[in-house]
Amino acid sequence: MPDKTLTLEVVTPERKVLSEEITSIIVPAIEGYMGILPNHAPMISGLEPGIIKYKVAGKYKKMAISGGFLEVSDNKASILANTAELAEEVDPKRAQAAKERAEQRLHNKSGVDLLRAETALKRAIARLRVAGGDQH
Amino acid sequence: MASVSDIKRRIRSVKNTQQITKAMEMVAAAKLRRTQGAVVSARPYSNKLEEVLSRLVASSPDLKDALLEVREPKKIGFIIVAANKGLSGGYNANIIRSAVVSMAHHRDQEIGILAVGKKARDFFRKRNYKVEGEFIGISDIPKLSEAKELADAVKAFYTEGIYDEVYIVYTQFITAMQHKPKTKKLLPIETPQEETGGELDYIFDPSPQTVLNQLLPLYLTNQVFSAFTEAKASEHGATMTAMGSATDNAGEMIDKLTLKYNRARQAAITREISEIVGGANAQQG
């Protein structure tokens, strides 16, 4: 019997990033990472900036997203993200620079919006992890 | 009557103009194609977003959010999306006229304008409207971050109670030749009322309320973004059409001038021959 699959679709306002048959997915939900398997109950969940891991043909692939939504229904997982980048699309230098900038801001706490700096840091870290093939 | 060399000079000048308008037409056509691509690739996202929002509202209708709150309108914000430059036929004039008409419906309320594009800003500022914000640097293919900047500003104005309603006036893109000025209510957000095929029992994580609070700003940004992309696509379309007809007109003018040039040349030759013949006859006689 073939493996059960669900369709993963990742869309951003600028393009459709991905549409693939997968066997499982792990997403950064608001209250922590969450795994979704085929035949999941219908669900809508908010997502934090972080890494999406999805399994295709027994192998995990990764993608960095900067927050958004997940909708699951009828064996179809749709992710609406502001931005989404596959591992090979991430620019590690830019992400590294963004990370340092955000850290600097958090460190100084000088009148900047702390929440924004924190989100920026999360985004940068997610990108770096995806690009670096880090096993987290 | 214009001399032969005068006509020749005119022809050359019109040809130069034609070259420029032709180049502008082609540039606009290339930009139009890319923007049209952006309009199309934004569609799955907006459809999905609307779908999720309508499901959410259908499953739990009594949720609250600052962006849904309906107030007695005392002051209304108008976002008017026009271009930064002219040479696009009636594009700017049409959108500005339509904005003036829309604002006339709200004569009893105070009105504040957020102008997008230099043309909108200059027009309304010159006529002493209250221009309370301006967004000039929208790229030829709008970026999400540009839409977000405006959406965030509008959101702040709304939640602080400066505006009680916000409308956006932009040009809807139908085809390259066909665009329509449109006024859309942006805030308070009117949630889409679609029938959701078979009421699925959704789990909301962590709660419907949190999801809604997170979803609405995205929805707002996306509405602004799609207005921007459609307006830009219309602008490129209008420029393309205007420059296309300018090129055609220049061609027509060149044809007419060439005919005139040939006639003048012919007349000069005929005159010369008749002078020579006349001279020869006089000598023989």
HADDOCK unambig.tbl for C-alpha pairs under 7 A between the chains (distance, minus, plus):
assign (segid A and resid 11 and name CA) (segid B and resid 44 and name CA) 6.98 0.50 0.50
assign (segid A and resid 11 and name CA) (segid B and resid 45 and name CA) 5.61 0.50 0.50
assign (segid A and resid 12 and name CA) (segid B and resid 45 and name CA) 5.88 0.50 0.50
assign (segid A and resid 13 and name CA) (segid B and resid 42 and name CA) 4.79 0.50 0.50
assign (segid A and resid 13 and name CA) (segid B and resid 45 and name CA) 5.46 0.50 0.50
assign (segid A and resid 14 and name CA) (segid B and resid 38 and name CA) 6.46 0.50 0.50
assign (segid A and resid 14 and name CA) (segid B and resid 41 and name CA) 6.14 0.50 0.50
assign (segid A and resid 14 and name CA) (segid B and resid 42 and name CA) 5.34 0.50 0.50
assign (segid A and resid 15 and name CA) (segid B and resid 41 and name CA) 4.87 0.50 0.50
assign (segid A and resid 15 and name CA) (segid B and resid 42 and name CA) 5.98 0.50 0.50
assign (segid A and resid 16 and name CA) (segid B and resid 41 and name CA) 6.57 0.50 0.50
assign (segid A and resid 42 and name CA) (segid B and resid 200 and name CA) 6.97 0.50 0.50
assign (segid A and resid 42 and name CA) (segid B and resid 201 and name CA) 6.63 0.50 0.50
assign (segid A and resid 42 and name CA) (segid B and resid 202 and name CA) 4.90 0.50 0.50
assign (segid A and resid 42 and name CA) (segid B and resid 203 and name CA) 6.23 0.50 0.50
assign (segid A and resid 43 and name CA) (segid B and resid 202 and name CA) 4.81 0.50 0.50
assign (segid A and resid 43 and name CA) (segid B and resid 203 and name CA) 4.37 0.50 0.50
assign (segid A and resid 43 and name CA) (segid B and resid 204 and name CA) 5.79 0.50 0.50
assign (segid A and resid 44 and name CA) (segid B and resid 202 and name CA) 6.69 0.50 0.50
assign (segid A and resid 44 and name CA) (segid B and resid 203 and name CA) 6.16 0.50 0.50
assign (segid A and resid 44 and name CA) (segid B and resid 204 and name CA) 5.00 0.50 0.50
assign (segid A and resid 44 and name CA) (segid B and resid 205 and name CA) 6.35 0.50 0.50
assign (segid A and resid 45 and name CA) (segid B and resid 204 and name CA) 5.70 0.50 0.50
assign (segid A and resid 45 and name CA) (segid B and resid 205 and name CA) 4.60 0.50 0.50
assign (segid A and resid 45 and name CA) (segid B and resid 206 and name CA) 6.87 0.50 0.50
assign (segid A and resid 45 and name CA) (segid B and resid 211 and name CA) 6.60 0.50 0.50
assign (segid A and resid 46 and name CA) (segid B and resid 205 and name CA) 6.74 0.50 0.50
assign (segid A and resid 46 and name CA) (segid B and resid 211 and name CA) 5.75 0.50 0.50
assign (segid A and resid 80 and name CA) (segid B and resid 45 and name CA) 6.68 0.50 0.50
